[in-house]
Amino acid sequence: METIRAAIVGCGRISDLHQLGYRGRADARIVAVCDPDQERAQHKARAWGVHKVYRDFDQVLNDREVDLVELLTPHHLHCPMTVAACKAGKHVSVQKPMALSAAQADEMISAAQRAGVMLRVYENFVYYAPAVRARQMLEAGEIGEVWAIRMHVSTGTSDTSWEVPLSSWAWRFNEELCGGGPLVFDHGYHLFSLAHYLAGPVERVHAWIDRTTVAPGTSIDAPAMVMFKHVAPRCYGVLDIEHTPEMRIVSDYYADDNRVEVIGAKGILFINRYTARTVDLPELMLFKDGKTSPVPVEGVEWHDSFVAATQDLIEKLRHGGQARLDGPTGKAVLQFCLAAHESARTGREVCPGEVR
């Protein structure tokens, strides 16, 4: 495939980051945009130099010039749109979370396999340069055998962050449309992916998910605490999520604090930044032999991880291979996330592989 011709389906705020990876490339370009809001679609098309603007997804599927669809749509649409795209012979990059259930994920994987097209879940956290470097260090045995991973998320308020209209958030509070809450299920997929990427698959999960009222009749899924055991022997993890709107956070994007520690037999790796700039520390640090040192990494802005995610997809489509996350890995991460919700509902430990 000489030139990858992509359609961006869903022209919301996040699409501005998805289009960055196509800039300046001769081997890939955006040839169409699609959104039921034609004013929004036309605006993005003009900004990106795209000539085809569609209102209906069927128009994208019938366009023989489109090789790849990037699905940036509400979660309940991921499965039917992915299956339809695969049947039309299009490669699919679908925004996280992959689907609402493991059964839907299976349907998506089967559709891609039958059609012989690539399916990948667009998950930028596993392309963030400090995380990629951390994994390289883990694979090189820099901190020895991994015993634990600790992950933290808290929301905040910022004068510099994106302004996202309430209409863009409304569907995320409807569990039939979003599959779970905006923090544990939606944003949490980033962290569940990261735990899988750094320490491998998970076999047991126990979680508590509380609720916090944010408006009359509307609540958010926090505070939450998720504990898990990896398949790797004696390797455990914990994720805490807090809703802290009074916390002032500096960010050009979402005002979220995301930080990770990976504890090994010989040292600790600290990833101190993702979306926002919170703690005044280097993006990646190593504690080993009694001292803490910064680990130099390039490409530490949040948008850099989107560029890396898109460019990896382009390279794999052109030269072969599978971009992260493939269908089965995306499903495993989804089951990890769903297991946390089931555990919180039932008060018992849940095995992700058993969640449908």
N, C-alpha and C positions, 0 to 999 in steps of 0.2 A: 504494500500500500504506500504510494508515493506521498500523497497529501491527505491528512486526516481532516475531513470536513464535518464540523460539529454543529449541533443545534443546542442552544441553551433553552431549556424548557422550565419556565418559572423565572420571572425577572425581578424578584424581590431583592432586598438589600444585599444578601450574601452573593448574588450573581456578580457583583462588582469585583469580588475576589476570585471567583471562578474564571473570569475572562482574562485575568492577568497572565496566566501561563501560556496563552496563545499569542501574546504580543511579540512582534518581531520575528516570528517563526515563518520560514518558507514552507515547512513540511506539515503545518497544521493551521487551520483558521476556523473562525466561527462564520458559518454561512447562513444561519437562520436563528431567530429568536421566537419564542412562543409564550404567550401569556393571555389569559382572558381579558385582562386590563390592557386595552390597546394603547392607551395613552402612555402607560408605563413601558410597554414593549417598544413603542416607537421611540421613546426617549433613550432607552438602552441601545437600540439599533443605531440611532444617530451617533451616540457617544462612541460606539465600538466600530463604526463603519460597516455595519451589516445591512444588506439590502432586502432580505426576506423577513417579513414580519407576519407571524401566524397567530390566529386566535385559538384554533382547535388543534389538539394533539394529532388527530388523524391527518391533518395537513402535513405535519412533520413526517409521519410514517409513510405518507405517499410521495414524499420528495426523494427521488432517487439520488440526488446530490448529497444527501445527508448520510454519513457513515456512522456517526456516533451521536447519541443523545445524552446530554447531562440533565438528569432529572432533579430539579430543585423545587420540589412540590411538597405539600403536606404529606405526612407519613402514611395516611390511609390510602394514598394514591400510588405509593411506590410499587406495590405488587402488581396491580392491574396494568400500570403503565409500562413496567419493566417487561412483563410477559408479552404485551402487545408489541413493544419495540423489538424484542427478540424474534417474534414471529415475522416481523417486517424485515428481518435481516440486519438490524442495527446493533452495533455495540452499545453497551449501557454502562454509564457511570451514575450511580444513584446515591443521593445524599444520605448520610446517616440520619437516624437509625434505619437499618435496611428494610424493615417491615414491622408489622404489628404482632406477628407470631412466627414460630419456627416453621409451622406448616406453610405459611406464605413464603418464607425464605426458601423452603424446598421447591415450591412451585416456580420461583424465580430462577433457581439454580438449574432445574430441569429444563426450563424454557431456553436458557442460554446454551445448555449442552446440546439440546436437540437442534438448535439453529446454528451451532458452531460459531457463536459470537462470544466476545468477552463480556463478562459481568464483573464489575468491581464496585465496592462500596466506597464512596468518597469520604475519607476520614483523614483530615489534615494533621491531627495531633501526632500520628505515627510518622509524619514526614517533617516534623519540626526538628531543625538541625541539632539542637541540644539532645533531644531524645534519640535521634539517629546515632549521634556520637556516643551517647551513653550505651546504647545497645552494642555498638562496636567494641566498647571497652569491656562490657560484660562478656562478650564472646571471646575476647582476648584473655579473660581471666584476671582482669585488672583488680577486682575486689574479691576474687575467689568465688566460692559457691554462694548463690543468692539465697538468703534466708527469709527476707521479708521485703515488701513494698508498701510504702505509706503514701496516700494521695489525699489532697485537700482541695476543696472548692468552696468559695464563698462569693456571694453576689455583692454588689456595692452600687454607689452612685458616683457619677463623674461629670464634670463640666466639659470634658473633651471627647467623651465617647459618642458612639453613633446615636442618633435620634431614630428610634424605631416606633412607628405608629402603632397604637393599640390594636388596630385591625390586623396587623401582622402577627400579633401574639394571641388573639382571641381563640383561634382554633387549637392552640397548644394547651388550653385549659379544658378542652373537651376530650375526654379519654377515648371516646369512640373514634375520633379523628387523629389523635396524636399517639395513642397506645399507652400513655402513662403521663406523669407530670413533666413539666418543662425542665426540671433540674435533674432528677434521677434517671428518667428514661431518655430524654432528649439530650441535654448537655452531658449527662452521665455516660452516654455511649462513648464519648471521647475518652473518658477515664478508663472505662472497661476495656476499650481497644488498647489503650496504652499499657494496662496491666498485662494483657495477653501478649502484646508486642515485646515487653521487657522481661517477663517472667514465665510466659507460656500459658497453656490452657488451664482452666479452673475446673475443679471437680466438686466443690462444696461451697455453699453460700448461706450466710445467715445475716439478716438485715432488719433494721428498724427504720421506718419511714413515717415521720410525723407530718403534721399539716400546720401551716401558718396562714392566717387570713390576710389577704392583700387588698381586698375590696369586698363590699357587701355581696355575699353569696359566692365569692371566689377565694380559693386558697391555693397555696403553692406547696409542693412536696418537699418540705424541709422544716426542721433539721432532720438529717438522715445519717445513719451509720451503717456501712456495709462491711462485713468481715468475710473473708474467703480463703480457701485453701487451694493452692495450685496443684496440678498433677505432679509436678516435680516434688520429690520427697522433702518433707520438712520445710516447705516454702509457703508462707502465709502473707496475707495482705489485708489492708483496711482502707476504706474510703469514707471520709466525712464530708458532708455537704451542709452548708449553712446559708440561710437567707438573711443578709445583713445590710438592708438598704441605707442605714445610717453610716456605713463605712465609706469613706471617701477614697476612691481608687483612680489612679491616673491610667487612662487607656484611650487609644485612638479608635477602638472598636467596641467590644462589649466590656462593661465594668465588672469583670470576673477575675477573682484571684485563683489561680491554679498552680499548685506546687507538688513536687514528687520527691520522695526519698527512696533509694534502693539500697538495702542493707545487705552486705555480703560478709563472708567470713574474715576478710582482710581489710575492709574499708566500706565507705558509704559514698554513693553518688547523689548529688542534689541537683534537681532541675527546678530552678527558682522562678521561672517565668513561662507564660504562654500568651494569653490574650493581653494581659495588662502588666504594667510595671508596679509591683507592690513592694516587696522587700528590696532594700538597696544592696543587692548582692549580684555577683556575676551570674549569667544565665545557667551555667553548668559549673559545678564544683566537685572536687574529689577530696574526701578525707581518707588519708592512708599514712601509715608509719608515724602517727602522732601529729600530723599537720594537715591543714586544709589549704588547698590550692585551687585557683581558677583553672578551668579547662577552656582554652580559646576555641571559639566556634564562630563561624561566619553564617549570616542569614538568620538572625535571631528575632526578626520582627514577625508578627503573627501572619502577615500576608505572605511572607517568604515560604511558609509551609504550604500555602495554597498553590503557589507557583511550582513548588517541588512536586506536589501531588499531581498536578495537571501534566507537568513535563514527563514524569515517570509513566503516566498512562500513554502519552503520545509515543514515547520511546518503545514501550512494550508492544503497542499496536503496530508500529512500523517494523520492528526488528524481532518480535517474538518474546514470549514470556508472559508473566502475569503480574499486573500491578497490585500493590496492597490495596485494600483487603479483597481477596477473591471471595466468591460466593460462600464456600464452606467456612472460611474464617469469619466472614461477616455474620454468618448464622451462629457460629460459636459465641461471638461477642454478644449478639442479640439474646441468646439463651442465658448468658451470664447476667445480662440486664434484667431479663424477665424473671430469672430465679430470685433476684433481689426483691422484686415486687411480690412474688408469690410467698417468699419467706416472711416479708413484712405483714402480709395478709393473714398467714396461717400461724405465725409464731414458731415455725419449725425450720430446720436446716433443709435446703433444697439442692439437689444435684442438677446443674444446668442441662446436662444431656438428656434429662427426663422431661424437660419443659417443652410443651408443644404449642 
